[in-house]
Amino acid sequence: MKSIYCKCGSIIRVDSAQVNVKLSLGKELECPKCRNARISKDIDEIEMHFNGIEAEECDTF
């Protein structure tokens, strides 16, 4: 197990193998709360794109 420091200030413990895989893929290490927020934002942006709504037109971002 390794402790990582998330950009939000949280310190979490994760499996060493998981850390190595994420780092080798060039991914950012983040806590579950930040990960879920990022995924939710990505899904919302994809839905807006396929519905023909640009991010600048929407007040939620």
C-alpha positions, 0 to 999 in steps of 0.5 A: 500500500502507498499513500498518495496526496490528491490535488484536493488535499486528501491523503488516501492509501491505494495499492502499489500496483494500482499506483504503478499502472496509473503512473505508467499510463500517464494518469493523474493519481486522485481520490475517489471524490475527485475521480467521480467529479471528473467522470461526471463532468466528462459524461455531462460534456459528452452528452452536451456535445451529442445534443448539440449544446456547446459548453459556452452556451450552458450556464452549468460550467 
